[in-house]
Amino acid sequence: MRRPVANVIAVAAAFATFFPIYWMVLSALKPAGEIQSLDARPWTLSPTFDHFQRVLSGENFSRYFVNSLIVALSVVVLSALVAFLAAVAVTRFSFRFRTTVLLMFLVAQMVPVEALTIPLFFLVRDIGTAVPGVGLNTLGALILVHLAFSLPFAIWMMRGFVAAVPEALEEAAMIDGAGRGTILWRVLFPLVAPGLVATSVFSFIAAWNDFIFARTFIISAKDNQTLPAALLVFFKPDENDWGGIMAASTLMTIPVLVFFIAVQRKLVSGLAGAVKD
């Protein structure tokens, strides 16, 4: 009896998760009259791509898309590299205050983002006066802030993957004459690839969907704005453009799906093949 009940719960949870996405795509395909109709229906007899055409032909939409892509991919690459090296350091080496460092990673995740937005604003402003390219109104500021927020979670997660790799593999590589760098990149790095993919998905989604930081640090440089903040153009004082909002939101969802599909095979791969001949 447990299996049917579990299946029903799983289907209900999947439906609850998928339905808002379905309604978003459906609203993007509905004519404006159907979107605002009091008789809402979960289908449309006259789908239209006018909302998508209006969004794609809008001013600077492609520029905003590229900006979001630059920020998200930069955060993914940098966080994966730094998290991997830091996880190896806290797992394979013993040093003073190692436990304190690990606890600080957890403490950093407990602080609400909203509580740090104003202090980060002044910090980024001061850094920008000394280091060009990472101050206010720059994409470097968004990359730096997202990197700081994604690293604690990424390091803590990568620590578990690194610890799961037997140290005997590294010792065997040392016997064969491999150096520390060779062991790090040719032995350890491929084995923790699933962990890197998991942290990359988290970092990509967090940076891609960010609104608070993009709205806070990009003040006057409209060309450096990202897609979530650019959606505000469809929210108007008199009447919101729900067709444009849903079409733009649908277009924003596509890169996340593509990224996840591209890396999902690594999520299910483990330590298979970690055998020394």
Secondary structure, 3 states (H helix, E strand, C coil): CHHHHHHHHHHHHHHHHHHHHHHHHHHHHCCHHHHCCCCCCCCCCCCCCHHHHHHHCCCCHHHHHHHHHHHHHHHHHHHHHHHHHHHHHHHHCCCCCHHHHHHHHHHHHHCCHHHHHHHHHHHHHHHHHHCCCCCCCCHHHHHHHHHHHHHHHHHHHHHHHHHHCCHHHHHHHHHCCCCHHHHHHHHHHHHCHHHHHHHHHHHHHHHHCCCHHHHHHCCCCHHHCCHHHHHHHHCCCCCCCHHHHHHHHHHHHHHHHHHHHHHHHHHHCCCCCCCCC
